[in-house]
Amino acid sequence: MLIDASKIEAFISANTVTDIYYIVKKVRGNKIAIEIIKDLLLFIGITKLDKSTLEDALKMLFNDYEDAILNVSAENNNLEYIVTRSKKDFVKSKLKIVTPKEFLKLFA
């Protein structure tokens, strides 16, 4: 894994953690969801998400507020890339936007 090999540092936003928990809990139950979150937090950084981030995201001209939050959070944490299956959702971003496949080609 790229993270284990220290080739990259990976980050997700705090709201992504709650999304993961919600989805896993629905499918596998609370106990498994909690264990997955604990494991995830061992090797993934969490971007800063505060009132300022939320307010700045409101000013973005994104079609989706959640995408704007992810973008502002990544910018505020000086990240270079956003990895997404939907690049079109981030056309207004100043960051490098890549699909998972493109990201792996760059770093694997």
C-alpha positions as CSV (number, residue, x, y, z in Angstrom):
1,M,0.0,0.0,0.0
2,L,1.3,3.5,-0.9
3,I,0.6,4.8,2.6
4,D,2.3,1.8,4.4
5,A,5.4,2.3,2.1
6,S,5.5,6.0,3.1
7,K,5.2,7.0,-0.5
8,I,2.3,9.3,0.2
9,E,0.4,10.8,3.1
10,A,-3.4,10.4,2.8
11,F,-6.0,12.6,4.3
12,I,-9.8,12.6,4.4
13,S,-12.2,15.1,5.9
14,A,-13.9,14.6,9.2
15,N,-17.3,14.4,7.5
16,T,-16.0,11.5,5.3
17,V,-15.3,9.5,8.4
18,T,-18.9,9.9,9.5
19,D,-20.0,8.9,6.0
20,I,-17.9,5.7,6.2
21,Y,-19.2,4.9,9.6
22,Y,-22.8,5.3,8.5
23,I,-22.4,3.1,5.4
24,V,-20.5,0.4,7.2
25,K,-22.9,0.4,10.1
26,K,-25.9,-0.1,7.8
27,V,-24.2,-3.1,6.1
28,R,-22.1,-4.7,8.8
29,G,-23.3,-3.3,12.1
30,N,-22.0,-0.9,14.7
31,K,-19.1,-3.1,16.1
32,I,-17.5,-3.6,12.7
33,A,-18.0,0.1,11.8
34,I,-16.2,1.2,14.9
35,E,-13.3,-1.2,14.3
36,I,-13.0,0.0,10.7
37,I,-12.9,3.7,11.9
38,K,-10.3,2.8,14.5
39,D,-8.1,1.1,11.9
40,L,-8.6,3.9,9.4
41,L,-7.5,6.6,11.9
42,L,-4.2,4.7,12.4
43,F,-2.9,5.6,9.0
44,I,-5.1,8.3,7.5
45,G,-4.8,12.0,8.4
46,I,-7.9,14.1,9.0
47,T,-8.2,17.5,7.4
48,K,-9.2,20.5,9.5
49,L,-12.9,21.1,9.3
50,D,-14.2,24.1,11.3
51,K,-16.6,27.0,11.0
52,S,-14.3,28.9,8.7
53,T,-14.0,25.9,6.3
54,L,-17.8,25.6,6.2
55,E,-18.2,29.4,5.6
56,D,-15.6,29.4,2.8
57,A,-17.2,26.4,1.2
58,L,-20.5,28.4,1.0
59,K,-18.7,31.0,-1.1
60,M,-17.4,28.5,-3.6
61,L,-19.2,28.2,-6.9
62,F,-19.5,24.4,-6.7
63,N,-22.8,22.7,-7.5
64,D,-22.5,20.5,-4.4
65,Y,-21.8,22.0,-0.9
66,E,-20.2,18.7,0.3
67,D,-17.7,18.8,-2.6
68,A,-17.0,22.5,-1.8
69,I,-16.3,21.5,1.8
70,L,-13.9,18.8,0.7
71,N,-12.1,21.2,-1.7
72,V,-11.7,24.0,0.9
73,S,-10.6,21.6,3.5
74,A,-8.0,20.1,1.2
75,E,-6.8,23.6,0.2
76,N,-6.6,24.7,3.9
77,N,-4.4,21.7,4.6
78,N,-2.1,22.4,1.7
79,L,-2.9,19.2,-0.1
80,E,-2.0,18.8,-3.7
81,Y,-4.6,16.3,-5.0
82,I,-8.2,15.4,-4.6
83,V,-8.9,11.8,-5.7
84,T,-12.4,11.3,-6.9
85,R,-14.5,9.2,-9.3
86,S,-16.2,12.4,-10.4
87,K,-13.7,15.0,-11.7
88,K,-16.4,17.1,-13.2
89,D,-17.6,18.0,-9.6
90,F,-14.3,19.7,-9.0
91,V,-13.7,21.7,-12.2
92,K,-13.5,24.9,-10.2
93,S,-10.9,23.6,-7.9
94,K,-7.3,25.0,-7.9
95,L,-6.0,21.5,-6.8
96,K,-5.0,18.6,-9.0
97,I,-8.1,16.5,-9.5
98,V,-7.5,12.8,-10.4
99,T,-9.5,9.6,-10.5
100,P,-8.3,6.7,-8.4
101,K,-6.9,5.0,-11.5
102,E,-5.0,8.1,-12.5
103,F,-3.6,8.5,-9.0
104,L,-2.3,5.0,-8.9
105,K,-0.6,5.5,-12.2
106,L,1.1,8.6,-10.8
107,F,2.3,7.0,-7.5
108,A,2.2,3.2,-7.7
